[in-house]
Amino acid sequence: MEKLAAIFALDIAAYAVMSNQYHVVPYIDAKTANIWSITEAILRWQELFKASNLAQCFNQGTSLDRSEDSKLKELIELWRE
């Protein structure tokens, strides 16, 4: 939980650990996530998951055409959610 909170824009508001289950109440800080640059959003996502080919190309400085750029922005919005 601490690792997720450090990577993504969320705080653990409360949690309870029981013998057979646990409950977590996260607070998602949408304002913070929405101000991340595309690069920062990609780098944070890559802390836990493999980024898409488009994201990897973007981080390597490869020029994206208009449709690729649009698709990457859609993907970043999904990751921010």
N, C-alpha and C positions, 0 to 999 in steps of 0.2 A: 504494500500500500504506500509506503514511504517513497519507493522508487517511482511509482506512477505519479504521485503528487509532485515529485521533484521534476519530472519530465514534462508533464502536461499541466494545463492551467486548472488545477483543481486542488482543493483542500479536503481533508477528511474531517467532516464536521462532527461525526460521532461514529463509534463502532462498538459492537458487543460480540464477544467470543464465548460460545457455549460449547458444551461437550460434543454436540453433533451438528452444529451449524454456526454461522456467523452472519452478522448484519453490518452493513456499511452505509453511512449517509454521506455521500460526497457533495461538496459544493463546487459547482463548475463555474469558473470565472470566465465567462464569455467575453467580457471586455478585453481582458488580457490576451486571450487567444486571437481575437480579431485584429489586434494591433501588431501581431507577429508578422514579419516579412515572410515572403514565400520561402526564402532560404532557411530562416529560423524554423518555420513550420516543418519543412522537410527534415532538417537535422533532428528535431525533437522526435518526429515519427520514426526516424531511422534508429533511434535509441533502442526500440523494441521490435520493429518490423522492418522488412526489406521494402525500400521505396520502389515505386514504379520505375519503369525505364525512362519515362518522361522526366520524372523528378531527378533521376540520376544524371540524365543529359543536361538538365538545367543547372545542376550543381557543378558540372564539369565545364560550364560555360558554352555549351553547344547552343547555337541559335535554334529557336523553335519557330515554326511557321505559325500563322494565325490560329489554325485549328488545334495544333498541339498546345499552344499557349492557353487557349480557351479550355481545353480538356484538363490541363494541369491546374488551372485555377479552380475548376469544378472539384477536382480531387482534393486540393488543399482545403476548400470549404468543407468537404466531407470530413477530413481529418480534424479540422477545428471544432466541428460539432462533437 
